[in-house]
Amino acid sequence: MLKPSVDGSAVFPDGYDEIREEAISILLEDARWVFSGLLYGFSFRYIPGNADEGFGELFELEPIHQIPKGDPSLEIYQVEDDYQTLKVLFYYWPDEDQFRRMDISRGGGYQSSAAEGGVPMMMEGARIASMEEAVKQALRADLRSVIYNRPLEVDGKVYLSSPPDLSIRSGEYRSRLRILYRRDDLVTFPLNY
C-alpha cells in the first residue's frame, strides 16, 4: 500500500518508471495486433475436434499483414497511472490506401458474429491469446448456425469489426469482440464416412 506524500500525491517505488515503460511497450504490441486485425485482418483455419474419434480441434489465426513496428501512425495518445491502474490510449490513423483497402476488403459476402473468449492470466501472451480465443468462439458460434453437419475443415478471412473489450475476471483475461468473416473453403466429410 502506498502512502501519499506530504503534498497528497502518490509516492512511486524505486524502479517504477522502468516497469511502467515496459508495460506500455507490451501494450503497444497488443495495440499493433488489434489495429492490424481491424485494418488487414487474419486468415483462419478451423478443424472442429471429435472426442469420439480422439482428436482435438485445431484453430489457426494468422495475420494477413501487420502494421510495422515503430510505425509513426500508431502512437501513444494518453497515459494515466496511479501505481495501481495504468490506462493507455492508443491512436492510429490509416492512410488513404489503407482506408481504401478497408472499404474493398469488406465488400460483399461477409458474415458478422460476436463472442467472448478467455485464457489464464499467467499464460504468456495472454491478452492476445484471449482475443484469438474470442475470434474462434465467434466463428464457432456462427458456423454452427449456418452449417448443419460438422465440417471437416473451414478456411477463410476474418476482420475485427470493432476494438475488443478486455477485462480480468476469475484469474483470466476475457475478451469480447465482434468480427466479420468469410468462408473461402469448406471441406465436409465424405458421404460414406
C-alpha positions in Angstrom: 0.0 0.0 0.0 1.4 3.4 -0.9 1.1 6.2 1.5 0.6 9.7 0.0 3.4 12.2 0.2 3.1 15.3 2.3 1.5 17.2 -0.7 -1.1 14.4 -1.3 0.4 13.0 -4.5 1.3 9.3 -4.7 4.8 8.1 -3.9 6.0 5.6 -6.5 8.6 2.9 -5.6 12.1 2.8 -7.0 12.2 1.2 -10.5 8.6 2.0 -11.2 9.5 4.1 -14.3 11.2 1.1 -15.9 8.3 -1.2 -15.1 5.8 1.4 -16.4 7.7 1.8 -19.7 7.9 -2.0 -20.2 4.2 -2.3 -19.6 3.5 0.5 -22.1 5.7 -1.2 -24.8 3.9 -4.6 -24.2 0.5 -2.8 -24.6 1.8 -1.1 -27.7 2.4 -4.6 -29.2 -1.2 -5.6 -28.3 -2.5 -2.4 -29.9 -0.5 -3.2 -33.1 -2.2 -6.6 -33.2 -5.7 -5.1 -32.7 -5.2 -2.3 -35.3 -3.7 -4.8 -37.7 -6.8 -7.0 -37.2 -9.1 -4.1 -37.8 -7.2 -2.9 -40.9 -5.8 -6.0 -42.6 -7.5 -9.0 -40.9 -6.4 -12.6 -40.5 -6.6 -15.8 -42.4 -8.1 -18.6 -40.3 -8.2 -22.4 -40.5 -10.6 -24.3 -38.2 -10.8 -28.0 -37.8 -13.5 -29.0 -35.3 -12.5 -31.7 -32.8 -14.2 -35.0 -32.4 -13.9 -36.6 -28.9 -15.4 -39.9 -30.2 -12.6 -40.3 -32.7 -9.9 -39.0 -30.3 -8.7 -35.7 -31.9 -9.0 -32.2 -30.6 -9.9 -29.1 -32.5 -7.3 -27.0 -34.4 -7.6 -23.3 -34.8 -5.0 -21.2 -36.6 -5.2 -17.4 -36.9 -2.5 -15.8 -39.0 -2.3 -12.0 -39.7 -2.6 -11.2 -43.4 -0.4 -8.2 -42.8 0.7 -6.3 -39.7 1.4 -2.6 -39.0 5.2 -2.4 -38.9 6.8 -1.9 -35.5 7.6 1.7 -35.0 5.0 2.9 -37.5 4.6 6.6 -36.7 0.9 6.4 -37.4 0.5 4.2 -34.2 1.1 6.5 -31.3 0.5 6.6 -27.6 -2.1 9.3 -27.2 -2.6 9.4 -23.4 -1.2 7.6 -20.4 -2.7 7.8 -16.9 -1.5 5.9 -13.9 -1.7 6.0 -10.2 0.6 3.0 -9.5 -2.4 0.6 -9.2 -4.0 1.3 -12.5 -2.4 2.0 -15.9 -4.6 3.4 -18.7 -3.1 3.9 -22.1 -5.0 5.3 -25.1 -3.5 4.5 -28.5 -4.2 6.3 -31.7 -3.9 5.0 -35.3 -5.0 6.9 -38.3 -4.9 4.9 -41.5 -3.5 6.5 -44.7 -5.6 6.8 -47.9 -4.5 3.5 -49.3 -5.4 1.7 -46.0 -8.8 3.4 -45.9 -9.4 2.1 -49.5 -8.2 -1.3 -48.5 -10.7 -1.5 -45.6 -13.6 -0.5 -47.9 -12.7 -3.0 -50.6 -11.8 -5.9 -48.3 -15.1 -5.7 -46.5 -17.2 -5.9 -49.7 -20.0 -8.4 -50.0 -20.0 -12.0 -48.7 -19.0 -11.3 -45.0 -20.9 -12.7 -42.0 -21.0 -10.9 -38.7 -20.6 -12.6 -35.3 -19.5 -11.8 -31.8 -18.3 -13.8 -28.8 -16.2 -13.8 -25.7 -13.0 -15.8 -25.0 -10.8 -16.2 -22.0 -7.4 -17.6 -21.1 -5.5 -17.8 -17.8 -3.7 -14.5 -16.9 -0.4 -16.2 -16.3 -0.2 -17.6 -19.8 2.5 -16.0 -22.0 0.8 -13.5 -24.4 -2.5 -14.0 -22.6 -4.2 -10.8 -23.8 -3.7 -11.6 -27.5 -4.5 -15.3 -26.8 -7.8 -14.2 -25.2 -8.6 -12.2 -28.3 -7.7 -15.1 -30.6 -10.0 -17.3 -28.4 -12.8 -14.8 -28.8 -12.4 -14.9 -32.6 -12.5 -18.7 -32.5 -15.7 -18.7 -30.3 -17.3 -16.1 -32.6 -16.6 -18.3 -35.7 -17.7 -21.5 -34.0 -21.0 -19.9 -32.8 -21.9 -18.5 -36.3 -20.7 -21.6 -38.2 -22.9 -23.8 -36.1 -25.9 -21.8 -37.2 -25.1 -21.9 -40.9 -23.6 -25.4 -41.4 -25.9 -28.3 -40.5 -23.3 -31.0 -40.2 -19.9 -30.6 -38.5 -17.4 -29.7 -41.3 -14.1 -31.4 -41.7 -12.3 -28.1 -42.2 -13.1 -24.4 -42.7 -10.7 -21.8 -44.1 -11.3 -18.1 -44.7 -10.6 -14.5 -43.7 -11.7 -12.6 -40.6 -11.5 -9.0 -39.6 -12.1 -7.4 -36.2 -15.1 -5.1 -36.8 -14.6 -3.1 -33.6 -11.9 -2.9 -30.9 -12.1 -5.7 -28.3 -13.2 -5.1 -24.8 -10.6 -6.8 -22.4 -11.2 -7.4 -18.7 -9.8 -9.6 -15.9 -12.2 -12.0 -14.3 -11.6 -15.0 -12.1 -7.9 -15.2 -13.0 -8.5 -14.9 -16.7 -8.1 -12.3 -19.4 -11.5 -12.1 -21.0 -12.0 -10.5 -24.4 -15.3 -9.6 -26.1 -15.3 -8.7 -29.7 -17.1 -8.5 -33.0 -15.9 -9.9 -36.2 -16.6 -10.0 -39.9 -15.6 -13.3 -41.6 -15.9 -15.0 -45.0 -15.5 -18.7 -45.7 -13.1 -19.3 -48.6 -13.1 -23.1 -48.4 -15.4 -25.5 -46.6 -14.4 -29.2 -46.6 -17.2 -31.6 -45.5 -17.0 -35.2 -44.6 -17.4 -37.7 -47.5 -20.9 -39.1 -47.8 -19.7 -42.7 -46.9 -17.7 -41.5 -43.9 
